Each structure stands twice: as C-alpha cells, then as structure tokens.
C-alpha cells in the first residue's frame, strides 16, 4: 500500500473553493490522486485554481467523470464518507479504523458528497464501507475540505509509520554556569542596593529562590545577554529618575 494507490473522489462538488482546498489538503500530506464527478460550476474552475495556491498540479492532473460508477470502476475497495448514520446495509466504521481496512496493492477510493446534502443512499451503496468522523452531536456537519484533510492526515500517519521529532533552528547554545552566575550576581547586587532582599534573616532564602528560577529555565547565552541588557537599562533609568 502506498500514497499512489489512494484516490479522493468528490461527487458533485458545489464550490470551486472547496475543490482547491481539497487539492491543498492532498498535497500537504503527500497524496495526489483526485477525481471529480460532475462539478456544479464546470471545469476547469478558476476559483478552485485560485484556492489551490501551491497545489495547482493536483488539479491539473485530476480526472473528471460524468458518473460515480465510472469514477470507481478501476478501484478495489471504496470508502464513502457521511456525517450521519444512514439506513443502509453497510458496515459503518470510524475514521480511526480506516487504516485497519487497507491492504497491500489495493487501489482505494474515498468518496465525498456535495456540500449541501452529502452522498445519497444510492451513492453509499457502491461503497464497501461507510466512514464516519466523530464530531459534536449537536453540530456534526463538516466543511467538505475539512473532512478531506482529516482523512489525509489519518492516511499520512499510517504511511509514515514513525514518530515525528522536530528540532528548533534556534542557534544560541545553552548559557554556561559562569554566564548564569554573572547574571545572578548582577541581579542580587542590584536588589541589595534597592533594599529588596529584606528582612536580613530572609535574605539567603530569597536569593536561593531567585537562583532556582534562573537555574531551572535553561536559558541560552543570548537570552542571558538580553536579560542583562534589560536590567542594566532599568538600573540606568532609575538612577536618572
């Protein structure tokens, strides 16, 4: 099973903007196969192209069909999406169980209905499974492109089969103990001059608490220099006042 075996099928989509947003969703998650059945506004659609932004190639390679049957004719397994439970003799699964139904080398189709009504019961009949996205029961209707991107993400996680670990591009290294100690010495001296560390018998406890704050925050060398600059400026301002 691979990305190239997954086909997203929009049935009678009404808004070009949703088609464009669907193309973006596919490209965001390495999917590329888009089929469109009887788009209401015709094809090609300028609003779809405008909304697709960097995913115009998905639209350019998409295929247009005049019937749902033709759009799924070469597929091995078909999933139909719905926001409500229907009276159809079909196995209904959650989107979280979608990946369990995927098998190697099968060509998979995922069908989405028009924005105003979703797929009809007759259209659902062509599917092997009906897939539901769990939502707020009091407000279950999802935008077409939002539904698509949830499926895209679910498939992306399945195909990736890895943990996603990200490293910051922040360049400044962690401050050395000597840098932190220099900063703390400056802070304590400044606080002593202003009589903050009072009464005397609590001074050491207060210093310990201040040191703990800055020792556990893992400041970078650049952050220490910024803090030194801030407090130095405040000291100079107070002297002038």
Buried (B, 14 or more C-beta within 10 A) or exposed (E): BEBEBBBBBBBBBBBBBBBBBBBBBBBBBBBBBBBBBBBEBEEBBEBBBEBBEEBBEBBEEBEBBEEBEEBBEEBEBBBBBBEEEBEBEBEBBEBEEBEEBBEEEEBBBBBBBBBEEBBBEEBBEBBBBBBBBEEEEEEEEBEBBBBBBBBBBBBBEEBEEEEEEEEEEEEEEEBEEEBBBBBBEBBBEBBEEEEEBEEEEEBEEBBEEBBEEBEEEEBBBEBBBEBBEEBEEEBEEEEEE
